[in-house]
């Protein structure tokens, strides 16, 4: 049975640590001029219903560096999962063509169905519900920059969206305290809160008080207020989230050496100020670069 990477819920704490360790090992290997051609002769397809820059490029580079070949399918090529043909048909056809399927789509149910019928690994490169590759690259980055990952505190400021959910699960699995500061209508629902609290004994909290959430934080993390597909809500979201931004005033409430994170693209002056993202506390671009290093490890792990 193929191993898939759809949600961090599906992995144990030790499996996630092993993935982080492999990410670090391969990062050091490639930065020292070495290489690992473990995927020579393998082919990966990227089915993207949502356009992308970092996700697409990092996966393509990772596959090339491991000796394999990536094939990118544009949103027009995909034609909408389940619209042109049944997803179960597409899954079985692609399984006969390629060795890995990377999917960036809207509906999480679609990627679950694709994985159900696929005989090769399927990777969630983003759905409306979760973004596990981003969260693991984030954990890799945090582990590189704070002394103790376990017992640290990550505060996510803004929308309780797919990125926030995945980061929260990663924190719960890896023993990191997590706080979401969001307007009440944009926080996690009760079922998801219960799920988080059942994962580990770390502190998982949701609050509307952004200042309280920032206290003693090792990491302040934010994302755009308006994700793809929410353009019609733009003005409403700007008004609702106006107090939920990372700036110098919020940074002063956290630990003195607090790290600033953003999954990008950033809308400077909205969810984060320019002086925050450009400050010496910012690890935003380390975070972006670690997408490559984690995804390289993930491809090797799934094909081993």
VEXSEBA-188342 format. One record per residue (C-alpha): x, y, z; residue in three letters. Coordinates in pm, whole numbers, plus 50000, padded with zeros to 5 digits. Each point is the difference from the previous one (the first is absolute). Layout:
# residues N
XYZALA ...
This chain:
# residues 304
500005000050000UNK 501355034349903UNK 500995024650272UNK 498245033449966UNK 500565034350155UNK 496545015250033UNK 499815012150359UNK 502295001450302UNK 497274981750193UNK 501094968449818UNK 503545000450143UNK 501394992350342UNK 502235023950190UNK 503034978249926UNK 499224998249629UNK 499865038049983UNK 503285002950191UNK 501574975149760UNK 498835021449706UNK 501505031050160UNK 503284981950064UNK 500144988149638UNK 499245035549882UNK 502945013350200UNK 502294971949883UNK 499245006349631UNK 500215037750042UNK 503524996250138UNK 500914975349724UNK 498935022949717UNK 501465031350157UNK 503344982450027UNK 499944991749629UNK 498814964050034UNK 497024983749834UNK 497604971050038UNK 498704984649677UNK 497524977050171UNK 497165009149759UNK 501894994749674UNK 497524987049743UNK 496995011150206UNK 497375024549875UNK 497795023550202UNK 496945018749876UNK 498765032150158UNK 496235004349962UNK 499315036150089UNK 496475014150002UNK 501425030150186UNK 502965018949855UNK 503225001150200UNK 503575012349999UNK 501814987050312UNK 498164966850012UNK 500474992049633UNK 503635011049977UNK 501094983250323UNK 498444966849899UNK 501465001449649UNK 503485008750130UNK 499804972950266UNK 499044973449746UNK 502745010749761UNK 502605000050276UNK 499084964450094UNK 500454989049639UNK 496324998049902UNK 497845018449749UNK 497055022950085UNK 497015006749772UNK 497945031150080UNK 496305000949912UNK 498485034949997UNK 496525007150135UNK 498704999749640UNK 501614966249942UNK 498374985250310UNK 496605013449897UNK 498594996650351UNK 500444967950196UNK 496904978749954UNK 498565021449722UNK 501654987049684UNK 500044964350126UNK 499414981850330UNK 502845004450247UNK 500274962450051UNK 500614995849626UNK 502675027249996UNK 501734984550302UNK 500304965949837UNK 501155014349668UNK 502695021950157UNK 501184971250217UNK 501004982149679UNK 501915030249870UNK 501895015150294UNK 501584991150333UNK 498735029850205UNK 496945022549981UNK 500155034750159UNK 496655017950023UNK 499165036450074UNK 496235003750002UNK 496995014650177UNK 498044970750143UNK 501774977650251UNK 497494972549919UNK 501314999349644UNK 503554992450104UNK 498804973450244UNK 498084982949719UNK 502985002449766UNK 502214983250261UNK 497414972850060UNK 500264987849641UNK 503665008249934UNK 502644972950021UNK 502805025950019UNK 500615026150274UNK 497765030849998UNK 501225032350163UNK 497785028050125UNK 501645031849870UNK 497065020350138UNK 496264996550039UNK 497515023750154UNK 500204979350319UNK 503734994550046UNK 503535007549881UNK 502214973350161UNK 503125006449788UNK 500025036350111UNK 499554990550365UNK 502884975249996UNK 502355024749832UNK 498925024250274UNK 500844975150273UNK 503374994049839UNK 500655037550002UNK 498895004650360UNK 502214971050109UNK 502965017249835UNK 499395033450171UNK 498794993850355UNK 501874980050264UNK 497204976350092UNK 497264990949754UNK 498174979750264UNK 498465023350255UNK 500315030949779UNK 497075022149911UNK 498715008849653UNK 497375027249969UNK 498095001749674UNK 498415034049936UNK 497065003449760UNK 497764975249822UNK 499634964550132UNK 500514987449645UNK 501624969449841UNK 503515011450096UNK 499005007850359UNK 498324965950035UNK 503034981349869UNK 502445019750216UNK 497784993250302UNK 500014962549933UNK 503775000049948UNK 500485018450329UNK 497724976150187UNK 501784969649855UNK 503475013750075UNK 499365013550351UNK 499855037049916UNK 497495023150167UNK 497735017449750UNK 497785030750021UNK 497655012749731UNK 499045036850022UNK 497045004849767UNK 496585016749987UNK 497404976450145UNK 498394991949665UNK 503374991149846UNK 501354977650275UNK 500144961950008UNK 496704982050039UNK 499294979550310UNK 500584966349832UNK 503475010549886UNK 500855014050345UNK 499014967050158UNK 502124981049750UNK 503035021750083UNK 499554995750373UNK 499894962249955UNK 503344998949820UNK 502295010350283UNK 500285017250336UNK 501375032549856UNK 498035032050045UNK 497755006849702UNK 497955031750034UNK 497805022049787UNK 499345036050097UNK 498795032649853UNK 502585018850210UNK 503035003749776UNK 502075017550268UNK 499434971950250UNK 500844973949737UNK 503315017249921UNK 501244998850361UNK 503084977650041UNK 499824988549638UNK 503144985549844UNK 498455004049655UNK 497455024449858UNK 498524986249679UNK 497495014849758UNK 498524994449655UNK 498025020749753UNK 496515010050110UNK 498634992949651UNK 500844965849861UNK 499424988349645UNK 496284996949936UNK 499085025950267UNK 500395030849782UNK 496305008550031UNK 500495003350378UNK 503005023149972UNK 498565032050146UNK 498164981750277UNK 503134980950098UNK 502165031350002UNK 497605015850249UNK 499644968850219UNK 503724992650020UNK 501285035850032UNK 501224994150359UNK 501544966149921UNK 503365008849853UNK 503644995650092UNK 501775032950059UNK 502675013550231UNK 497475006250279UNK 498864963849999UNK 503594987549984UNK 500785018750323UNK 497444978650184UNK 501714967549900UNK 503434987350101UNK 502845024349922UNK 501404976749735UNK 496614990349856UNK 500154986049648UNK 497695013649730UNK 498484976249745UNK 497745003649696UNK 499244972849743UNK 499925025949717UNK 498965017649787UNK 499855028450251UNK 497835030949959UNK 502255024350182UNK 498115026150197UNK 497044976850052UNK 500634967850197UNK 503655009350056UNK 501935032649989UNK 503065005049785UNK 502225006950301UNK 498914967250162UNK 500704978049698UNK 503335017649939UNK 501074999650366UNK 502884979350134UNK 497384978450170UNK 498524989249667UNK 500644964549880UNK 497465002749718UNK 502464993149720UNK 501704971250184UNK 496504986250037UNK 499325003249626UNK 503304983549907UNK 499284970850233UNK 497024990949784UNK 502574985749758UNK 501944981850269UNK 496954984050161UNK 498404990249670UNK 503234984149879UNK 499944978150311UNK 496304992449958UNK 500484987749643UNK 502814977050110UNK 498004987350299UNK 496924991749795UNK 501944981849729UNK 502314980550230UNK 
